[in-house]
Amino acid sequence: MSWLLALFSRVALLVVWLTTPLVNRAFHGGWILPLLGILFLPITTLTYVLVYDITGSVTGWGWLWVVLVCLLDLAANSYPARSAARARRTREGVSR
């Protein structure tokens, strides 16, 4: 399920980047940070772009949203490792 969320957020960010000037405005024309955002923290990058567009800059309560979504992004990225560790522990427990 987390892979679906990650795929959707990557596609959404890419579409926003290619069809609107929002990403260029939020990152001041740079392309390295948005590209890294697509690869590693897509939901956080998309939220940063949306908060920047709504408020004109990311300050105060805007950072709260970015941090909360960053935690969600990190949790989604760590889910496969947790699942693999859980499966490994289950196999070791069954084989004993």
RARA-V48039 format. One record per residue. N is the residue number from 1. PHI is phi in whole degrees, -180 to 180 (999 if undefined). D_FIRST is the distance of its C-alpha to the first C-alpha in Angstrom with 1 decimal. Layout:
# RARA-V48039
[[N & PHI & D_FIRST] [N & PHI & D_FIRST]]
This chain:
# RARA-V48039
[[1 & 999 & 0.0] [2 & -68 & 3.8] [3 & -66 & 5.4] [4 & -69 & 5.3] [5 & -63 & 6.7] [6 & -65 & 8.9] [7 & -65 & 10.1] [8 & -61 & 10.9] [9 & -68 & 12.7] [10 & -65 & 14.5] [11 & -65 & 15.7] [12 & -62 & 16.8] [13 & -65 & 18.6] [14 & -64 & 20.3] [15 & -65 & 21.4] [16 & -62 & 22.8] [17 & -66 & 24.5] [18 & -81 & 26.1] [19 & -107 & 27.1] [20 & -135 & 28.3] [21 & -88 & 30.3] [22 & -63 & 28.0] [23 & -67 & 26.5] [24 & -63 & 30.0] [25 & -68 & 31.4] [26 & -68 & 29.0] [27 & -107 & 29.5] [28 & 54 & 33.2] [29 & 83 & 33.0] [30 & -75 & 31.4] [31 & -122 & 28.8] [32 & -71 & 28.0] [33 & -64 & 26.0] [34 & -63 & 23.9] [35 & -66 & 23.2] [36 & -64 & 22.3] [37 & -63 & 20.0] [38 & -63 & 18.2] [39 & -76 & 17.8] [40 & -110 & 17.1] [41 & -133 & 16.4] [42 & -67 & 15.5] [43 & -69 & 14.6] [44 & -64 & 17.7] [45 & -64 & 19.8] [46 & -63 & 18.9] [47 & -65 & 19.8] [48 & -59 & 23.0] [49 & -63 & 24.0] [50 & -67 & 23.6] [51 & -65 & 25.4] [52 & -62 & 28.1] [53 & -68 & 28.6] [54 & -71 & 29.0] [55 & -101 & 31.3] [56 & 91 & 32.9] [57 & -165 & 32.0] [58 & -100 & 29.6] [59 & -140 & 31.6] [60 & 55 & 31.6] [61 & -64 & 28.9] [62 & -62 & 27.0] [63 & -66 & 26.5] [64 & -60 & 25.0] [65 & -63 & 22.2] [66 & -64 & 21.7] [67 & -67 & 21.7] [68 & -61 & 19.3] [69 & -71 & 16.7] [70 & -63 & 17.6] [71 & -63 & 16.8] [72 & -62 & 13.3] [73 & -62 & 13.0] [74 & -65 & 14.5] [75 & -65 & 12.3] [76 & -66 & 9.1] [77 & -72 & 11.4] [78 & -88 & 12.7] [79 & -59 & 9.8] [80 & -60 & 10.4] [81 & -67 & 14.1] [82 & -65 & 13.9] [83 & -66 & 12.2] [84 & -65 & 14.9] [85 & -66 & 17.5] [86 & -64 & 16.7] [87 & -65 & 16.9] [88 & -65 & 20.1] [89 & -64 & 21.7] [90 & -67 & 21.1] [91 & -63 & 22.7] [92 & -67 & 25.6] [93 & -70 & 26.1] [94 & -75 & 26.4] [95 & -77 & 28.7] [96 & -76 & 31.2]]
